[in-house]
């Protein structure tokens, strides 16, 4: 005789999606805060993490930016078989184990309980957490801010933590605790609260033997919101640095892409045509606008034609600027057939072989088609 399948118990909703968005915005504010660091709070919490790792409290060295920290960080301690782990490895083990346990709690809670069915066409609060808000926080805080900062550093700085930008993973568990009703073990709650306090208190930090280097939070943090229900944003400032720190270190970004300062402050045709990085060149051209760039660079329009796969848009074929490291080419200017994440339709240029004299032939070549076949396209994406 088979055992009847037990359905998960239903629980009343302890909050709604407005509560989720309220907590999400709270953590986004901490992740992008430009207030001075709460130094006493940060030092006290880091001392507790050292203690949990079996180490005595370190001395603290505060710096004006992550870039300044690189010069102060002691060399990483070499790992040896059977030897003691350095303090940064011990703290890494602590936080990895914590997150594994918290994930187990979230999974067990999900299997044991389920939310009441959402309205037709809607999403449950749990789906909003796991498939919407949590990934959006990760993309905004980790991918679009922390990793952009990390890419700007001249050298690797070894194991470190992001302080305010660790908010993306802290928020994930905080949302499950405060909205989803997940009950974590008291000891794990206490340790999660330490990381949450650090995310509210300081910038990046580097724990090392007997010393911990901590960076101040930025003075400036400029982002743009994307048209998403989950509040996703990315670094962007068309009038100056997207991030600026108390010691003068800056990071520039154009719609989420890290760029040299000249792209924002002084984009000229000479700089653009001399730039080898395609993404940097794209951002600079978008900043000045294709019409201004074409005029400033003195590009000659050879031919134009209606884009058959993109009603209302034209294909423009120009003589491209010379690049000593590449074969002669022409520039095909087109409009993207699909909408970008920010809701716009991007104009873009493609280098095509110099032998093309007609835009349809050049456009077809990019798809592996002849111009005649390309002219029969109904819709291009």
C-alpha positions as CSV (number, residue, x, y, z in Angstrom):
1,X,0.0,0.0,0.0
2,X,1.5,3.3,-1.0
3,X,1.9,6.2,1.4
4,X,-0.2,9.2,0.5
5,X,1.9,12.2,-0.7
6,X,2.0,14.9,1.9
7,X,1.3,18.4,0.5
8,X,3.4,21.3,1.9
9,X,1.6,23.2,4.6
10,X,0.3,26.6,3.6
11,X,1.2,29.6,5.7
12,X,-0.3,33.1,5.8
13,X,1.6,35.7,4.0
14,X,3.6,37.8,6.5
15,X,4.1,40.6,4.0
16,X,3.5,41.5,0.4
17,X,5.5,42.6,-2.5
18,X,5.6,46.2,-1.3
19,X,7.5,45.0,1.8
20,X,10.0,43.2,-0.5
21,X,10.6,46.3,-2.5
22,X,10.9,48.4,0.7
23,X,13.7,46.2,2.0
24,X,15.4,46.0,-1.4
25,X,15.6,49.7,-1.6
26,X,16.9,49.9,2.0
27,X,19.9,47.6,1.0
28,X,20.5,49.5,-2.2
29,X,20.8,52.7,-0.2
30,X,23.5,51.0,2.0
31,X,25.3,49.6,-1.1
32,X,25.5,53.0,-2.7
33,X,25.9,55.1,0.4
34,X,28.3,58.1,0.2
35,X,28.2,58.8,3.9
36,X,31.5,58.7,5.8
37,X,32.3,55.2,7.2
38,X,31.2,54.5,10.8
39,X,34.7,53.6,11.8
40,X,34.1,52.5,15.4
41,X,31.3,50.2,14.4
42,X,33.2,48.6,11.5
43,X,36.3,48.0,13.7
44,X,34.2,46.4,16.4
45,X,32.5,44.0,14.0
46,X,35.7,43.1,12.2
47,X,37.3,42.4,15.6
48,X,34.4,40.0,16.3
49,X,35.0,38.2,13.0
50,X,38.7,37.8,13.9
51,X,37.6,36.3,17.2
52,X,35.3,33.9,15.5
53,X,38.3,32.9,13.4
54,X,40.4,32.3,16.6
55,X,42.5,35.4,16.1
56,X,43.1,38.4,18.3
57,X,41.8,41.8,17.2
58,X,44.0,43.6,14.6
59,X,45.3,47.1,14.2
60,X,43.3,49.1,11.8
61,X,44.5,51.2,8.9
62,X,42.0,53.4,7.1
63,X,42.5,54.6,3.6
64,X,40.6,56.9,1.2
65,X,39.9,54.3,-1.5
66,X,40.4,50.7,-2.6
67,X,43.2,51.9,-4.8
68,X,45.1,53.3,-1.8
69,X,44.6,50.0,0.1
70,X,46.6,48.0,-2.5
71,X,49.8,49.8,-1.5
72,X,49.3,49.0,2.2
73,X,48.2,45.4,2.2
74,X,50.9,43.1,3.5
75,X,52.0,40.3,1.1
76,X,49.7,37.3,1.2
77,X,50.8,34.5,3.5
78,X,51.8,31.4,1.5
79,X,49.7,28.3,2.2
80,X,51.6,25.2,3.3
81,X,50.4,21.6,3.8
82,X,49.5,21.1,7.4
83,X,50.3,24.7,8.3
84,X,48.1,27.3,9.8
85,X,45.7,29.1,7.5
86,X,46.1,32.9,7.2
87,X,43.4,35.0,8.9
88,X,41.8,36.0,5.5
89,X,41.4,32.3,4.6
90,X,39.9,31.5,8.1
91,X,37.3,34.4,7.6
92,X,36.6,33.1,4.1
93,X,35.8,29.7,5.5
94,X,33.6,31.2,8.1
95,X,31.5,33.1,5.6
96,X,31.3,30.3,3.1
97,X,30.1,27.9,5.8
98,X,27.6,30.5,7.0
99,X,26.1,31.0,3.6
100,X,25.9,27.2,3.0
101,X,23.9,26.8,6.2
102,X,21.6,29.7,5.4
103,X,21.0,28.2,2.0
104,X,20.0,25.0,3.6
105,X,17.5,26.8,5.9
106,X,16.0,28.6,2.9
107,X,15.7,25.3,1.0
108,X,14.2,23.4,3.9
109,X,11.7,26.2,4.5
110,X,10.7,26.3,0.8
111,X,10.1,22.5,0.9
112,X,8.1,22.6,4.1
113,X,5.9,25.6,3.4
114,X,4.3,27.2,0.4
115,X,2.7,30.5,-0.1
116,X,-1.0,30.8,-1.0
117,X,-1.4,30.7,-4.8
118,X,-0.8,34.2,-6.3
119,X,-3.5,36.0,-8.3
120,X,-3.9,34.9,-11.9
121,X,-1.0,36.2,-13.9
122,X,0.9,37.3,-10.8
123,X,4.0,36.0,-9.0
124,X,4.3,34.8,-5.4
125,X,6.4,36.8,-2.9
126,X,8.9,33.9,-2.9
127,X,9.2,33.9,-6.7
128,X,9.7,37.7,-6.4
129,X,12.6,37.1,-4.0
130,X,14.3,34.2,-5.7
131,X,13.8,35.0,-9.4
132,X,13.5,38.8,-9.4
133,X,14.8,40.8,-6.5
134,X,17.8,38.7,-5.5
135,X,19.3,38.4,-9.0
136,X,18.7,42.1,-9.6
137,X,20.5,43.0,-6.4
138,X,23.4,40.8,-7.4
139,X,23.6,42.4,-10.9
140,X,23.3,45.9,-9.5
141,X,25.6,45.7,-6.5
142,X,28.1,43.0,-7.3
143,X,28.3,43.0,-11.1
144,X,27.7,46.7,-11.8
145,X,29.5,48.3,-8.9
146,X,31.9,46.0,-7.0
147,X,33.3,44.2,-10.1
148,X,33.6,47.5,-12.0
149,X,35.7,48.8,-9.0
150,X,37.8,45.7,-9.0
151,X,38.5,46.0,-12.7
152,X,39.9,49.5,-12.1
153,X,42.5,48.3,-9.6
154,X,46.0,48.1,-11.2
155,X,46.9,44.9,-9.4
156,X,45.2,42.0,-7.6
157,X,44.7,42.7,-3.9
158,X,44.1,39.1,-2.7
159,X,41.3,38.0,-0.5
160,X,39.1,40.9,0.7
161,X,35.5,41.8,1.3
162,X,33.3,44.5,-0.2
163,X,31.8,46.1,2.9
164,X,28.8,48.0,1.7
165,X,28.7,46.1,-1.5
166,X,28.4,42.8,0.3
167,X,24.8,44.0,0.7
168,X,23.7,42.0,-2.3
169,X,24.1,38.6,-0.5
170,X,23.2,39.9,3.0
171,X,20.0,41.3,1.6
172,X,19.1,37.9,0.0
173,X,19.0,36.2,3.4
174,X,17.6,39.3,5.2
175,X,14.6,39.3,2.8
176,X,14.0,35.6,3.4
177,X,14.1,36.2,7.2
178,X,12.0,39.4,7.3
179,X,9.5,38.6,4.5
180,X,9.5,34.9,3.8
181,X,9.5,34.0,7.5
182,X,12.6,31.7,7.3
183,X,13.9,30.9,10.8
184,X,17.7,30.6,11.0
185,X,19.6,29.2,13.9
186,X,20.4,31.9,16.6
187,X,24.2,31.6,16.1
188,X,23.8,32.0,12.3
189,X,21.5,35.0,12.8
190,X,24.2,36.6,15.0
191,X,26.9,36.1,12.4
192,X,24.6,37.3,9.6
193,X,24.0,40.4,11.6
194,X,27.7,41.1,11.8
195,X,28.0,41.1,8.0
196,X,24.8,43.2,7.8
197,X,26.3,45.7,10.1
198,X,29.5,45.9,8.0
199,X,27.4,46.5,4.9
200,X,25.9,49.5,6.6
201,X,29.2,50.8,8.0
202,X,32.2,50.8,5.6
203,X,33.7,50.2,2.2
204,X,36.1,47.4,1.2
205,X,38.3,45.7,3.8
206,X,41.3,43.5,3.7
207,X,41.9,41.3,6.8
208,X,45.6,40.3,7.3
209,X,47.7,39.1,10.2
210,X,47.7,41.7,12.9
211,X,46.3,44.4,10.6
212,X,43.1,45.1,8.7
213,X,43.0,47.8,6.0
214,X,39.6,49.4,5.5
215,X,38.6,51.8,2.7
216,X,36.3,54.7,3.1
217,X,33.0,54.8,1.2
218,X,32.8,56.9,-1.9
219,X,31.9,60.6,-1.9
220,X,30.1,60.2,-5.2
221,X,28.0,57.2,-6.6
222,X,26.0,57.8,-9.8
223,X,23.8,55.1,-11.2
224,X,20.9,54.9,-13.6
225,X,17.8,52.7,-13.0
226,X,16.9,50.2,-15.7
227,X,13.2,49.7,-16.7
228,X,12.8,46.7,-14.5
229,X,10.2,45.8,-11.9
230,X,13.0,44.7,-9.6
231,X,14.9,48.0,-9.3
232,X,18.0,47.0,-11.2
233,X,20.6,49.8,-11.7
234,X,24.1,50.2,-13.1
235,X,26.9,52.8,-12.8
236,X,26.6,55.7,-15.2
237,X,27.5,59.4,-15.3
238,X,27.8,61.3,-18.5
239,X,29.1,64.4,-16.8
240,X,31.9,63.1,-14.5
241,X,33.0,60.1,-12.5
242,X,30.5,57.5,-11.6
243,X,32.4,56.8,-8.4
244,X,34.7,59.3,-6.6
245,X,36.5,58.6,-3.3
246,X,37.8,61.0,-0.6
247,X,41.4,60.6,-1.7
248,X,40.6,61.7,-5.3
249,X,40.5,58.2,-6.9
250,X,37.7,58.0,-9.5
251,X,36.0,55.5,-11.7
252,X,34.1,56.5,-14.9
253,X,31.3,54.4,-16.4
254,X,29.0,54.8,-19.3
255,X,25.7,52.8,-19.0
256,X,27.5,50.2,-16.8
257,X,30.7,49.9,-18.9
258,X,33.9,51.0,-17.2
259,X,35.7,53.5,-19.4
260,X,38.8,55.8,-19.2
261,X,38.1,59.3,-18.0
262,X,38.6,60.9,-21.5
263,X,35.5,59.1,-22.7
264,X,33.4,61.2,-20.4
265,X,35.5,64.3,-20.0
266,X,37.1,64.9,-23.4
267,X,35.9,62.5,-26.2
268,X,37.4,63.6,-29.5
269,X,37.5,62.0,-32.9
270,X,41.2,61.5,-32.7
271,X,41.0,59.7,-29.4
272,X,38.1,57.6,-30.5
273,X,39.6,56.5,-33.8
274,X,42.9,55.7,-32.0
275,X,41.2,53.5,-29.3
276,X,41.7,49.8,-29.9
277,X,39.1,48.6,-27.3
278,X,35.9,48.2,-29.2
279,X,33.7,48.7,-26.1
280,X,35.5,51.9,-25.0
281,X,35.2,53.2,-28.6
282,X,31.5,52.4,-28.7
283,X,30.8,54.2,-25.4
284,X,32.8,57.3,-26.5
285,X,30.9,57.5,-29.8
286,X,27.6,57.1,-28.0
287,X,28.5,59.9,-25.7
288,X,29.2,62.4,-28.4
289,X,26.6,61.0,-30.8
290,X,27.1,59.3,-34.1
291,X,26.3,62.5,-36.1
292,X,28.8,64.6,-34.2
293,X,31.5,61.8,-34.4
294,X,31.0,61.3,-38.2
295,X,31.3,65.1,-38.8
296,X,34.3,65.5,-36.5
297,X,36.1,62.5,-38.0
298,X,35.4,63.7,-41.5
299,X,33.9,60.4,-42.7
300,X,32.5,60.4,-46.2
301,X,29.0,59.1,-46.8
302,X,29.1,56.7,-49.7
303,X,25.5,55.5,-49.9
304,X,22.3,55.0,-47.9
305,X,19.3,52.7,-48.1
306,X,16.2,51.8,-46.1
307,X,16.8,49.0,-43.7
308,X,14.5,46.2,-44.9
309,X,14.4,44.4,-41.6
310,X,13.9,47.6,-39.5
311,X,11.1,49.7,-40.8
312,X,11.6,53.5,-40.5
313,X,15.4,53.1,-40.1
314,X,18.2,53.7,-42.6
315,X,21.5,51.9,-43.3
316,X,24.4,54.3,-43.9
317,X,27.7,53.3,-45.5
318,X,30.8,55.5,-44.9
319,X,34.5,55.3,-45.6
320,X,35.9,54.2,-42.2
321,X,38.9,55.8,-40.5
322,X,42.2,54.1,-41.1
323,X,43.6,51.8,-38.5
324,X,47.3,50.9,-39.0
325,X,46.8,47.5,-37.3
326,X,43.8,46.5,-39.5
327,X,42.9,46.2,-43.2
328,X,41.1,49.1,-44.9
329,X,37.4,49.0,-44.2
330,X,34.1,50.8,-44.4
331,X,31.7,51.7,-41.7
332,X,28.1,50.5,-41.8
333,X,25.8,52.6,-39.5
334,X,22.6,50.9,-38.4
335,X,19.9,50.9,-35.7
336,X,19.4,47.9,-33.5
337,X,16.2,46.0,-34.3
338,X,15.5,45.2,-30.6
339,X,15.1,47.3,-27.5
340,X,18.0,47.6,-25.1
341,X,17.6,47.0,-21.3
342,X,17.3,50.7,-20.7
343,X,14.4,50.9,-23.2
344,X,16.2,52.6,-26.0
345,X,17.1,51.3,-29.5
346,X,20.9,51.7,-29.9
347,X,22.5,53.0,-33.0
348,X,25.7,51.2,-33.8
349,X,28.5,51.0,-36.4
350,X,30.1,47.9,-37.9
351,X,33.4,47.8,-39.8
352,X,32.9,45.9,-43.1
353,X,35.3,45.0,-45.9
354,X,36.3,48.0,-48.1
355,X,35.0,46.3,-51.2
356,X,31.3,47.0,-50.4
357,X,29.7,50.0,-52.2
358,X,26.1,49.5,-51.2
359,X,24.7,49.4,-47.6
360,X,22.5,46.3,-48.3
361,X,25.5,44.3,-49.5
362,X,27.4,45.4,-46.4
363,X,24.5,44.5,-44.1
364,X,24.0,41.2,-45.8
365,X,27.7,40.3,-45.3
366,X,27.3,40.7,-41.5
367,X,24.7,37.9,-41.6
368,X,26.4,35.8,-44.2
369,X,23.9,36.8,-46.8
370,X,24.0,38.5,-50.1
371,X,22.5,42.0,-50.5
372,X,19.6,40.6,-52.5
373,X,18.7,38.1,-49.7
374,X,19.2,40.7,-47.0
375,X,16.7,43.0,-48.8
376,X,14.0,40.3,-48.3
377,X,14.3,40.3,-44.5
378,X,11.0,41.0,-42.7
379,X,12.3,41.8,-39.3
380,X,15.8,42.1,-37.9
381,X,16.6,41.8,-34.2
